Amino acid sequence: MSAVVFSTWQNEFVDNRSKSADEVKESAFKLPLDYTADTKSKAFIGWDGVAIFDEDIDAVRLATEYAAQYQEYSEACGRCAPGRWGGRILFDLLDKIARGEGTFEDVEHLQEVSQTMMLTSKCEIGRTVPKPILDLMEHYKEQFDLCIVEQKSSKDYNESIDYIAKITAPCTDVCPAHVDIPGYIEGVRDMQFADSLAATRITMPLAHTCGRVCPHPCEDACRRTNLDNPISIMELKRLGADYETDHGLSWLHPVEPKPLKNDGKKVAIIGAGPAGLTAAYYLALDGIKVDIFEELPVNGGEVAVGVPEYRMPIDKYNKDIDLVLDMEAVSITNNHRVDASRLKELDAEYDAVLLGFGARLSKKVRADNENPSMGGYWGAIEMLDKVNLWHKYDIGSPASNELKGKKVVCVGGGFTSMDVVRCAVREGAEKVTMLYRRDEKTIIRNTTYEEYHEAVEEGVEFIFHSSVGEIEDNGDNITNLKVNTFELVPDPDGGRAQLVKIEDGDFDLECDYLIPAVSQACDLQLIPEEWDIKLTSWGTVLSNGKDYMTSRDGLFAAGDCEYGPMTIVNAVGQAKRAASVISRYLYNGGKCTLTNDEIMEDHLNTLRVYNKNEKITGWMPGLPREESEKLSVAQRIDNNQEVNLGLTGEEAAAEADRCMRCYYISMVAV
């Protein structure tokens, strides 16, 4: 709820002008009344209306400045006359009125052009920019009339007021890394794969990786879903990266990397996983010296040793890693475990330190007679380490030595557990079962439909609404599990349904290997106790979630160690923001600040750009979603070949052509 003077946001109509206190209504939306903690907003204007927070707003100037953003961002594709010329006409006529030279004929022309743009533009930016302008012209008509009748400029026309704009899209907004998704899709559509990759790498250096193993929350916020089916956003992302490496091209950076600065400032990063690599990349683009310290003998963190080869081929991931490590400003030291003593040394030696280590401690299933030292009890992280170090790096020995012909039970319901069971199948296990306390719908939401469907195809048995009650053994090894079953009982008061144990529903499950994958924890022993670093209730390093500074000055945290086990794209998004903040921290007297773009990102994410109830018009429904070819079960079940073969060029272009190019402009007056 937001206190507003006036709002037409998302078809809401609130008009508190000249209302008494008991007549005032609030907006139902979380609008950005406070731009920052120290700065109030005067107004917010965007694709779905306008909200006024200041009685004294200059509506004519506000409309003019918003129209100007259409020119500033130049996101209209130029493929239609309304989009190409309409925005320019809007600005010219509004500015003419605002400076005191307009006529009522100009108002009529504005209304006509606006309606034409909204009906006939081929992209959403052309269709939506006129909407809030028309709202202002209708509901603040007296201000427009005054400028015309008296032929004088609007009240604030010559005043210094900040109008801060942000381009977004529903998919971009919900993406944790805020990738320019319409931009890279457009590159694929036009077969300009370098342009596609450039759009991705503005905020996402790991394009090979997130084009393969991203849970693609963007697809849940794709406006095409409201019409038929979402765009295959994740699969289109890999096209640009694969094109670069398959053709042996030199690295394509989103901006020209700055020369390495010779001012002695440097940043230490603990961990060479997605968070550490991302932060290193964007710091290096800014010419800042970065040294990465990695405990493992290989680079890439949990994606390298945890995500199986059949999902993320290591040669592709290594291309993303090489992109970062080939930067002049970046160096890495492997087999380097940072403990509390070493972290104190790094803290003293470097101008800033970023904690980017993962959550690599497997949690227990909390069953009776649970003993991690018992034969057959194998933590998910340790099991996946063994599998991947062998298959990817020839380090260690095959996990099939332990698992072949065995009955494997995994407890979990997320990506790690999916990797465990599908790897166990490939290592020759006789029977593989996953126990999960929730239902099928939830496990799909926790992972992806594709992951779950492929696991079922490969013979994994899923037992829902279940958990391990007791572990039985023969003194040396696990032999059997007592499994509890549950039913979902609705709350009579309308609250969340509760899982209730079925008293006579227990059953026995033979088990040679129990692999807990319920969650992972962070090993925080590397943080000196005397620093008294604030932690979350989940046992992760506490930051404010915006600038990623910890309670210790100069110590930042991003990724699993800040949030807990998270997706790759979440780690990338946090690390990109942390790198941005650190860059300014080093050269701004040790102050942590956000850019206007980052502040607007947070406001829009709170407001929510995607409207699942929106009715889509003006687009042809029923265009089929392209599906990439997958290896058959027979082709993949006993090996680590990549399962998803990706879209062909023709399929990718057809899929990209389904994109409605849903760019939106938003703006705050402060």
Residue pairs with C-beta under 8 A, 6 or more apart in sequence:
1 26
1 27
1 28
1 30
2 26
2 27
2 29
2 30
2 31
2 33
2 51
3 24
3 26
3 27
3 33
3 53
4 14
4 16
4 26
4 27
4 31
4 33
4 51
4 52
4 53
5 16
5 17
5 52
5 53
5 54
5 55
5 57
6 14
6 15
6 16
6 17
6 50
6 51
6 52
6 139
7 13
7 14
7 27
7 29
7 31
7 49
7 50
7 51
7 52
8 49
8 50
8 51
8 132
8 135
8 139
9 27
9 29
9 31
9 44
9 46
9 48
9 49
9 50
9 51
10 29
10 48
10 49
10 611
11 48
11 49
12 27
12 28
12 29
12 49
14 25
14 26
14 27
15 139
16 23
16 24
16 25
17 55
27 51
29 51
29 607
30 606
30 607
31 44
31 51
31 53
31 607
32 41
32 44
32 603
32 606
32 607
32 668
33 40
33 41
33 53
34 40
34 41
35 41
35 164
35 599
35 603
35 668
35 670
36 599
39 670
40 53
40 54
40 670
41 53
41 668
41 669
41 670
42 52
42 53
42 54
42 57
42 161
42 669
42 670
43 50
43 51
43 52
43 53
43 54
43 57
43 62
43 668
43 669
44 50
44 51
44 53
44 666
44 667
44 668
44 669
45 51
45 62
45 63
45 66
45 132
45 136
45 666
45 667
45 668
45 669
46 132
46 664
46 665
46 666
46 667
47 124
47 128
47 129
47 131
47 132
47 664
47 665
47 666
48 128
48 131
48 132
48 611
49 131
49 132
49 135
50 62
50 132
50 135
50 136
52 59
57 140
57 669
58 143
58 154
58 155
58 156
58 157
58 159
59 136
59 140
59 143
59 144
60 94
60 97
60 98
60 136
60 140
60 143
60 144
60 147
60 154
60 155
60 157
61 98
61 154
61 155
61 156
61 157
61 159
61 161
62 136
62 163
62 669
63 94
63 98
63 132
63 133
63 136
63 137
64 91
64 94
64 95
64 97
64 98
64 154
65 163
65 667
65 669
66 129
66 132
66 133
66 163
66 165
66 665
66 667
67 87
67 90
67 91
67 94
67 95
67 129
67 133
68 91
68 95
69 163
69 165
69 665
69 667
70 76
70 87
70 88
70 90
70 91
70 125
70 129
70 665
71 87
71 88
71 91
72 165
73 165
73 167
73 663
73 665
75 123
75 125
75 167
75 663
75 665
76 83
76 84
76 87
76 121
76 123
76 125
76 126
77 83
77 122
77 123
77 186
77 661
78 84
79 122
79 123
80 120
80 121
80 122
80 123
80 126
82 116
82 117
82 120
82 121
82 126
83 117
83 121
83 122
83 123
83 125
83 126
86 113
86 114
86 116
86 117
86 121
86 126
86 130
87 117
87 126
87 129
89 109
89 113
90 110
90 113
90 114
90 117
90 129
90 130
90 133
93 102
93 106
93 109
93 110
93 113
94 110
94 133
96 102
96 106
97 106
97 107
97 144
97 147
97 148
97 154
98 147
98 153
98 154
98 157
99 153
99 154
99 157
100 147
100 150
100 151
100 152
100 153
100 154
100 157
101 151
102 144
102 147
102 148
103 148
104 148
106 148
107 137
107 144
107 148
110 133
110 137
111 134
111 137
113 130
114 130
114 133
114 134
115 130
117 126
117 127
117 129
117 130
118 127
118 128
118 130
118 131
119 127
119 618
121 127
122 661
123 660
123 661
123 663
124 223
124 660
124 661
124 662
124 663
124 664
125 661
125 663
125 664
125 665
127 618
128 664
128 665
129 665
137 144
143 154
143 155
146 152
147 153
147 154
161 669
161 670
162 669
162 670
163 667
163 668
163 669
164 596
164 599
164 600
164 667
164 668
164 669
164 670
165 600
165 665
165 666
165 667
165 668
166 596
166 597
166 600
166 601
166 604
166 665
166 666
166 667
167 663
167 664
167 665
168 601
168 604
168 609
168 663
168 664
168 666
169 181
169 182
169 609
169 662
169 663
169 664
170 221
170 222
170 223
170 609
170 610
170 611
170 662
170 664
171 181
171 182
171 218
171 219
171 221
171 222
171 231
171 233
171 610
171 662
172 178
172 179
172 180
172 181
172 182
172 218
172 609
173 221
173 601
173 604
173 605
173 608
173 609
173 610
174 217
174 218
174 220
174 221
174 605
174 609
174 610
175 181
175 217
175 218
175 569
175 573
176 217
176 567
176 569
176 570
176 572
176 573
176 574
177 203
177 204
177 210
177 569
177 572
177 573
177 576
178 203
178 573
178 601
179 199
179 200
179 202
179 203
179 204
179 218
179 237
180 199
180 200
180 202
180 203
181 218
181 233
182 659
182 661
182 662
182 663
183 195
183 196
183 199
184 195
184 196
184 197
184 199
184 200
184 236
184 237
184 240
185 196
185 231
185 233
185 236
185 656
185 659
185 661
186 195
186 196
186 199
186 656
186 659
186 661
187 193
187 194
187 195
187 196
187 197
187 198
187 199
187 240
188 196
188 236
188 239
188 240
188 652
188 653
188 655
188 656
189 653
189 656
189 657
189 659
191 649
191 653
193 239
193 240
193 243
193 244
194 240
194 243
194 244
194 249
194 252
195 240
196 236
196 239
196 240
196 243
197 207
197 240
197 241
197 243
197 244
197 252
198 240
198 252
198 254
199 240
200 207
200 237
200 240
200 241
201 207
201 252
201 253
201 254
202 254
203 572
203 573
203 576
204 210
204 237
204 569
204 572
204 576
205 277
205 278
205 281
205 282
205 320
205 323
205 324
205 572
206 274
206 277
206 278
206 317
206 320
206 568
206 572
207 237
207 238
207 240
207 241
207 320
208 238
208 241
208 242
208 245
208 316
208 317
208 319
208 320
209 274
209 303
209 312
209 316
209 317
209 320
209 568
210 234
210 237
210 568
210 569
210 572
211 234
211 235
211 236
211 237
211 238
211 239
211 241
211 242
212 234
212 238
212 311
212 312
212 316
212 644
213 303
213 307
213 311
213 312
213 568
214 234
214 237
214 567
214 568
214 569
215 415
215 447
215 448
215 567
215 569
216 233
216 234
216 448
217 569
218 233
218 234
219 225
219 230
219 231
219 232
219 233
219 234
220 230
221 609
221 610
222 230
222 231
222 233
223 610
223 614
223 616
223 660
223 662
224 230
224 231
224 616
224 658
224 659
224 660
225 612
226 612
226 614
226 615
226 616
227 616
227 619
227 621
228 621
228 622
228 623
228 625
229 624
229 625
230 625
231 625
231 655
231 656
231 658
231 659
232 625
232 626
232 627
232 628
232 647
232 655
235 628
235 644
235 646
235 647
235 652
235 655
236 647
236 652
236 655
236 656
238 646
239 646
239 647
239 652
241 316
241 319
241 320
242 316
242 646
243 249
244 251
244 252
245 316
245 319
251 323
251 326
253 285
254 285
255 285
257 284
257 285
257 287
257 327
257 328
257 329
258 285
258 286
258 287
259 287
259 328
260 287
260 289
260 328
260 329
261 287
261 288
261 289
265 288
265 289
265 351
265 586
265 587
266 288
266 289
266 290
266 291
266 350
266 351
267 283
267 288
267 289
267 290
267 291
267 350
267 351
267 352
267 353
267 354
267 582
267 586
268 290
268 291
268 292
268 293
268 346
268 349
268 350
268 352
268 353
268 354
269 276
269 279
269 280
269 290
269 291
269 292
269 293
269 353
269 354
269 356
270 276
270 293
270 338
270 343
270 346
270 353
270 354
270 355
270 356
270 357
270 526
271 292
271 293
271 294
271 295
271 301
271 355
271 356
271 357
271 358
271 559
271 561
272 292
272 294
272 296
272 299
272 300
272 301
272 321
272 332
272 334
272 356
273 300
273 301
273 302
273 303
273 304
273 356
273 357
273 358
273 559
273 560
273 571
274 301
274 303
274 559
274 568
274 571
274 572
274 575
275 301
275 354
275 356
275 558
275 559
275 560
275 571
275 572
275 574
275 575
276 292
276 294
276 301
276 354
276 356
276 357
276 559
276 575
277 292
277 299
277 300
277 301
277 320
277 321
277 324
277 575
278 324
278 571
278 572
278 575
278 576
278 579
279 290
279 354
279 356
279 558
279 575
279 576
279 578
279 579
279 582
280 290
280 292
280 324
280 327
280 330
280 579
281 323
281 324
281 327
281 330
281 579
282 575
282 576
282 579
282 580
282 583
283 290
283 329
283 579
283 582
283 583
284 290
284 324
284 327
284 328
284 329
284 330
285 327
286 579
286 583
287 329
288 329
288 582
288 583
288 586
289 329
290 329
290 330
290 331
291 330
291 331
291 332
291 333
291 350
292 330
292 331
292 332
292 333
293 332
293 333
293 336
293 338
293 342
293 346
294 301
294 332
294 333
294 334
294 335
294 336
295 335
295 336
295 337
295 338
295 357
296 304
296 305
296 334
296 335
297 334
297 335
297 393
297 395
298 304
298 305
298 334
298 389
298 392
298 393
298 395
299 318
299 321
299 325
299 332
299 334
300 317
300 318
300 321
301 358
302 358
302 360
302 381
302 560
303 312
303 317
303 568
304 314
304 317
304 388
304 392
305 384
305 385
305 388
305 389
305 392
306 381
306 384
306 385
306 388
306 416
306 419
307 388
307 419
308 384
308 387
308 388
308 391
308 419
308 422
308 423
308 426
308 640
309 388
309 391
309 392
309 640
309 642
310 422
310 426
310 636
310 639
310 640
310 641
310 642
310 643
311 419
311 642
311 643
311 644
313 642
314 392
314 393
324 330
325 332
338 346
338 357
338 526
339 525
339 526
340 525
340 526
340 527
340 528
340 529
341 528
342 526
343 353
343 526
343 527
343 528
344 528
346 353
347 353
347 554
347 555
351 554
351 586
352 554
352 555
352 556
352 582
352 585
352 586
353 554
353 555
353 556
354 556
354 557
354 558
354 575
354 578
354 579
354 582
355 541
355 550
355 555
355 556
355 557
355 558
355 561
355 562
356 557
356 558
356 559
356 561
356 571
356 575
357 522
357 523
357 526
357 559
357 560
357 561
358 520
358 522
358 559
358 560
358 561
359 520
359 521
359 522
359 540
359 560
359 561
359 564
359 565
360 381
360 520
360 522
360 523
361 379
361 381
361 520
361 521
361 522
361 523
362 379
362 380
362 381
362 382
362 516
362 517
362 520
363 516
363 518
363 519
363 520
363 521
364 370
364 372
364 516
364 518
365 411
365 467
365 468
365 514
365 516
365 518
367 467
367 468
367 469
367 470
367 471
367 481
368 469
368 470
368 471
368 482
369 470
369 471
369 472
369 473
370 377
370 471
371 377
371 471
371 473
372 379
374 471
374 473
374 476
374 477
374 478
375 473
375 476
375 477
375 478
376 473
376 477
376 478
376 511
376 512
376 513
376 514
377 471
377 478
377 513
377 514
377 516
378 402
378 513
378 514
378 515
379 515
379 516
380 410
380 412
380 416
380 417
380 419
380 420
380 515
380 516
380 517
380 520
381 416
381 520
383 399
383 420
383 423
383 515
384 416
384 419
384 420
384 423
386 396
386 397
386 399
387 399
387 423
387 427
389 395
389 396
390 396
390 397
390 398
390 399
391 640
398 427
399 423
399 427
400 427
400 428
402 427
402 513
403 424
403 427
403 428
403 429
403 513
404 427
404 428
404 429
405 428
405 429
405 430
406 429
406 430
406 512
406 513
407 429
407 430
407 431
407 433
407 510
407 511
407 512
407 513
408 421
408 424
408 429
408 431
408 432
408 433
408 511
408 512
408 513
408 515
409 432
409 433
409 434
409 435
409 468
409 481
409 509
409 511
409 513
409 514
409 515
410 417
410 420
410 421
410 424
410 432
410 433
410 434
410 435
410 515
410 516
410 517
411 417
411 434
411 435
411 436
411 467
411 468
411 514
411 515
411 516
411 517
411 518
412 418
412 420
412 434
412 436
412 516
412 517
412 518
413 434
413 436
413 437
413 438
413 442
413 443
413 446
413 518
414 446
414 447
414 517
414 519
414 565
415 446
415 447
415 451
415 567
416 517
416 520
416 565
417 434
417 436
417 517
417 518
418 447
418 451
418 452
418 455
420 515
420 517
421 432
421 433
421 434
421 455
421 460
422 454
422 455
422 458
422 460
424 432
424 513
424 515
425 432
425 458
425 459
425 460
425 637
426 637
426 638
426 639
426 640
428 638
429 513
431 461
432 459
432 460
432 461
433 460
433 461
433 462
433 463
433 509
434 455
434 460
434 461
434 462
434 463
435 463
435 466
435 467
435 468
435 483
436 442
436 443
436 462
436 463
436 464
436 465
436 466
437 465
437 466
437 467
437 486
437 499
438 464
438 465
438 499
439 464
439 465
439 488
440 452
440 462
440 464
443 452
443 462
443 464
444 452
450 644
452 462
454 630
454 643
455 462
456 462
457 633
458 633
458 636
458 637
459 637
463 483
465 485
465 486
465 487
465 488
465 499
466 483
466 484
466 485
466 486
467 483
467 484
467 486
468 481
468 482
468 483
468 484
468 514
469 481
469 482
469 483
469 484
469 506
470 481
470 482
471 478
471 481
471 482
471 514
472 478
472 479
472 480
472 481
472 482
473 479
477 512
478 511
478 512
478 513
478 514
479 510
479 511
479 512
480 508
480 509
480 510
480 511
481 508
481 509
481 511
481 514
482 506
482 507
482 508
483 506
483 507
483 508
483 509
484 501
484 502
484 505
484 506
485 501
485 502
485 505
485 506
485 507
486 499
486 500
486 501
486 502
486 505
487 499
487 500
487 502
488 497
488 498
488 499
488 500
489 497
489 498
489 499
489 500
490 497
491 497
491 498
519 564
519 565
520 560
520 564
520 565
521 539
522 539
522 540
522 541
522 560
522 561
522 564
524 535
524 539
524 541
524 561
527 533
527 541
531 552
531 555
532 551
533 541
533 542
533 550
533 551
533 552
533 555
534 541
534 542
534 550
534 551
535 541
535 542
536 542
536 564
538 564
539 564
540 557
540 560
540 561
540 562
540 563
540 564
541 550
541 557
541 561
541 562
542 550
542 551
543 549
543 550
543 556
543 557
543 562
546 577
546 594
546 598
546 602
547 577
547 578
547 581
547 592
547 593
547 594
548 556
548 557
548 558
548 562
548 574
548 577
548 578
548 581
549 555
549 556
549 581
549 585
549 592
550 556
550 557
553 590
554 585
554 590
556 578
556 581
556 582
557 578
558 571
558 574
558 575
558 577
558 578
559 566
559 570
559 571
559 574
559 575
560 566
560 571
562 574
563 570
563 574
577 598
580 594
580 595
580 598
581 592
581 593
581 594
584 591
584 592
584 593
585 591
585 592
594 602
600 666
600 668
603 668
604 666
609 664
616 660
619 660
623 658
625 655
625 658
626 647
626 651
626 652
626 654
626 655
628 644
628 645
628 646
628 647
628 651
629 645
629 646
630 643
630 644
630 645
631 641
631 642
631 643
631 645
635 641
636 643
647 655
